[in-house]
Amino acid sequence: MKSESMQSIVLGDVEVIRVVEWQGAFAPARSLVPESGAEVWKGNEDWLAPDHWEPDSDRAVVALQTWVLRSCGRTILVDTGVGNGRERPGSAQFHHWQGDFLSGLARVGIRPQDVDVVVNTHVHGDHVGWNTVGVDEGWEPTFPNAQYLIPAADDFHFGPDNAYGSGRREDDRLIYEDSIAPVHRAGQTVLWDGTHRIDEYLTLESAPGHTPGSSVLRLASGSDRAVFVGDLLHSPVQILTPSCSSCFCLDAEQAAASRRRILERAAIERELVVPAHFGGAGAVEVRQEGGEFTLGRWAAYGTQ
């Protein structure tokens, strides 16, 4: 297990700070990405290990992390991790989780009141948890001055009106009640669909499949480009085999179509691809030749 660390990189006029809360072996590799063959893992062992795969245990390595953007004078968080003290009976690893997320933000000079925008790429428990913090009477927004950007399709899908297609998992109900509903009650949410421009450098775009409202955040500043892809990718093997979705994708076929579309544009525009859960450097350039994708250069950070 790797302890919390922070790295930063500047893309055009936007500073990107990576706050890693936890990194380690998470799940059997082909349970996380069920359709990936053993050969793609073993054939790429020389670079998958140790940051993305433990060959001896055959477990995928992932990170819990938040991307902090300083753009146009504002501080923006991309996803907020698991959150402390949550009831997650369906997820033993995150049930009553106790992490050091706020201390991690403090170490890069960010207090809760300094955050201007929170982006939830989608409504899963490891992306919205620190939206709120526990108080005596329940839950309240962690970031009192922030606007929370939540995909409307996910808010409907996981919210009480749709009730998860009349069959929500218990964890999904709890996630919505402790991490989404309190922000709604505080009047701090903006629901969006299709595209949403945050500022002159940052734009949200829908990329459904993992969840109905899954989204990516595009950064374009000067000659630099990046795309924060959330859970379109859980492992680098999905770049090599983009038809393979994770076990958490609600619509695997749609997720694969979104993945290929986003990767194709990333290759054409030389975007740095920034997934939510990659270990190691956490972000990588992508190349495409003859319809196949390969990995380019990994991000190079200055460590704080």
Secondary structure, DSSP 4 states (H G I P E B T S, - for coil): -B--EEEEEEETTEEEEEEEEEEEEEEEHHHHSTT--HHHHHTTHHHHTTTTEETTTTEEEEEEEEEEEEETTEEEEE-----SS---TT-TTTTT----HHHHHHHTT--GGG--EEE-SS--HHHHGGGEEEETTEEEESSTTPEEEEEHHHHHHHSTTTHHHHT--HHHHHHIIIIIHHHHHTT-EEEE-SEEE-SSSEEEEE--SSSTT-EEEEEEETTEEEEEEETT-SSTHHHHSTT---TT-SSHHHHHHHHHHHHHHHHHHTPEEEESS--TTS-EEEEEETTEEEEEEEP--EE-
